[in-house]
Amino acid sequence: MTVLTGRRVLLAVSGGIAAYKAADLTSKLVQAGVRLDVLLTAGAEQFLRPLTFEALTRRPVHTNLWEPWTEDSAGHVSLAADIDALIVAPATANVIARLALGLSDDLLGAVNLSTVAPLIIVPAMEHHMFHHPATQGHLGTLRERGATIVGPEQGRLASGAMGDGRMAAIESIVGALRQVLGRQATGPLAGRHIVVSAGGTQEPIDPVRGITNRSSGRMGYAIAQAAIDRGARVTLIAAPGERRPPFGADVVRITTAADLHAAVEAAVDDAAVLVMAAAVADFRPVGTAPAKIKKDRDDTVLNVALEPTTDILATIDRPGLLKVGFAAETERLVEHATGKLRRKGLGLIVANDAVQTIGAETSTATLIDRDGLAEELPTMTKEELAVRVLDRVEAILRSADEAGR
Ligand SMILES: Cc1cc2nc3c(=O)[nH]c(=O)nc-3n(C[C@H](O)[C@H](O)[C@H](O)COP(=O)(O)O)c2cc1C
């Protein structure tokens, strides 16, 4: 179950060369449990046949404003009333202009004016077409009205030229949908600011070497995504890594534990929750060599003196801030994690086996709260664990809200 499960979405495909990618998007959304309807514009029908989408969704595909009204369906009016979100992907320059002007002489235009569902626009076109003041003006109008614009990305375009205009990655479009649906959430995280740290910090020894760890960042990124799914505003403080951040997160890139500390300090001001999922270096080299340390030295042993880094979770303290920590331990898990929770004034700690969990796809964790209650969870993916952690965060916020009332 995710924020996508069972949600009703209309995907409108318009007539750009990227229309072929809409079939992949359709497949991904259906696999994610979305109840997806597809609409093809006249232009899109030049590129693709409805059967492709009918086969992928097992639902009729909509192409015609003039399709007959029946007892069960009043054409564009029913389509418009029956959806949680409208995605236009790819969105041609023509469709973007038509939506901005509010034209309604085709099915997409009529649905657009008749629906109160949020609109996600995914532009895809040639570089100059995208940068034309007319297109930029129309996108500005749509953005002002609350539409979410996803992409476009830079890269090789259909013409062979390099530039702006490639349709955003499917992952980003699905991410935008998650954010838009998440904003409809009503739980205690909706509208609140959550700060999440992720990945392994790097402490430089010299300009090319450093001390780091095997953290993949997956846990923190999963927490950030799960919080966006619940309507939270998320700041993701990310250590180096290739992972694509969830759509909608404000991303702050850091390298060292000291960077992370400064970034957390700056971000938590108005935050309700701080989740420290990053694997932060406990020690760093006392100084960084200004030039690469050479191998052809006289001594056979290279001594690198280390000093402790600041304990960020213990240091950051703001009244009302719920702090959530992770304890990756190699022995006496619950005992060490409970000690950490108390020392650092945490509301919740996620304890897991350091060797099993760091860099892995799954985790076997125990959640321990301020009352010392330990909930042992079965092995699950980090995405599933993120949901369980946020369930507990919501419960803690809810009881704090009730106590404050
Ligand atoms: C081969 C071909 C590729 C095209 N690719 C794009 C495109 O990527 N983006 C775009 O905005 N328009 C593109 N166009 C122009 C649109 O197809 C044209 O504006 C059409 O009216 C759009 O129809 P629609 O808005 O009903 O989908 C392309 C046209 C052709 C012939």
Ligand as a Chemical Component Dictionary entry (heavy atoms), coordinates in Angstrom:
data_LIG
# 
_chem_comp.id                   LIG 
_chem_comp.type                 NON-POLYMER 
_chem_comp.pdbx_formal_charge   0 
_chem_comp.three_letter_code    LIG 
# 
loop_
_chem_comp_atom.comp_id 
_chem_comp_atom.atom_id 
_chem_comp_atom.alt_atom_id 
_chem_comp_atom.type_symbol 
_chem_comp_atom.charge 
_chem_comp_atom.model_Cartn_x 
_chem_comp_atom.model_Cartn_y 
_chem_comp_atom.model_Cartn_z 
_chem_comp_atom.pdbx_ordinal 
LIG C1  C1  C 0 6.961  14.085 -35.838 1  
LIG C2  C2  C 0 6.435  15.171 -34.967 2  
LIG C3  C3  C 0 6.921  15.302 -33.687 3  
LIG C4  C4  C 0 6.445  16.318 -32.848 4  
LIG N1  N1  N 0 6.929  16.417 -31.581 5  
LIG C5  C5  C 0 6.491  17.395 -30.779 6  
LIG C6  C6  C 0 6.986  17.485 -29.441 7  
LIG O1  O1  O 0 7.814  16.701 -29.019 8  
LIG N2  N2  N 0 6.510  18.479 -28.663 9  
LIG C7  C7  C 0 5.579  19.362 -29.107 10 
LIG O2  O2  O 0 5.199  20.248 -28.337 11 
LIG N3  N3  N 0 5.083  19.284 -30.346 12 
LIG C8  C8  C 0 5.514  18.313 -31.203 13 
LIG N4  N4  N 0 5.009  18.232 -32.466 14 
LIG C9  C9  C 0 3.952  19.159 -32.875 15 
LIG C10 C10 C 0 2.596  18.658 -32.374 16 
LIG O3  O3  O 0 2.362  17.355 -32.840 17 
LIG C11 C11 C 0 1.464  19.568 -32.850 18 
LIG O4  O4  O 0 1.586  20.813 -32.197 19 
LIG C12 C12 C 0 0.103  18.977 -32.603 20 
LIG O5  O5  O 0 -0.870 19.909 -32.966 21 
LIG C13 C13 C 0 -0.079 18.593 -31.150 22 
LIG O6  O6  O 0 -1.320 17.988 -31.025 23 
LIG P1  P1  P 0 -2.075 17.840 -29.650 24 
LIG O7  O7  O 0 -1.819 19.088 -28.920 25 
LIG O8  O8  O 0 -3.492 17.607 -29.988 26 
LIG O9  O9  O 0 -1.517 16.663 -28.977 27 
LIG C14 C14 C 0 5.464  17.226 -33.317 28 
LIG C15 C15 C 0 4.987  17.069 -34.622 29 
LIG C16 C16 C 0 5.462  16.078 -35.438 30 
LIG C17 C17 C 0 4.903  15.964 -36.831 31 
# 
loop_
_chem_comp_bond.comp_id 
_chem_comp_bond.atom_id_1 
_chem_comp_bond.atom_id_2 
_chem_comp_bond.value_order 
_chem_comp_bond.pdbx_ordinal 
LIG C1  C2  SING 1  
LIG C2  C3  SING 2  
LIG C2  C16 DOUB 3  
LIG C3  C4  DOUB 4  
LIG C4  N1  SING 5  
LIG C4  C14 SING 6  
LIG N1  C5  DOUB 7  
LIG C5  C6  SING 8  
LIG C5  C8  SING 9  
LIG C6  O1  DOUB 10 
LIG C6  N2  SING 11 
LIG N2  C7  SING 12 
LIG C7  O2  DOUB 13 
LIG C7  N3  SING 14 
LIG N3  C8  DOUB 15 
LIG C8  N4  SING 16 
LIG N4  C9  SING 17 
LIG N4  C14 SING 18 
LIG C9  C10 SING 19 
LIG C10 O3  SING 20 
LIG C10 C11 SING 21 
LIG C11 O4  SING 22 
LIG C11 C12 SING 23 
LIG C12 O5  SING 24 
LIG C12 C13 SING 25 
LIG C13 O6  SING 26 
LIG O6  P1  SING 27 
LIG P1  O7  DOUB 28 
LIG P1  O8  SING 29 
LIG P1  O9  SING 30 
LIG C14 C15 DOUB 31 
LIG C15 C16 SING 32 
LIG C16 C17 SING 33 
# 
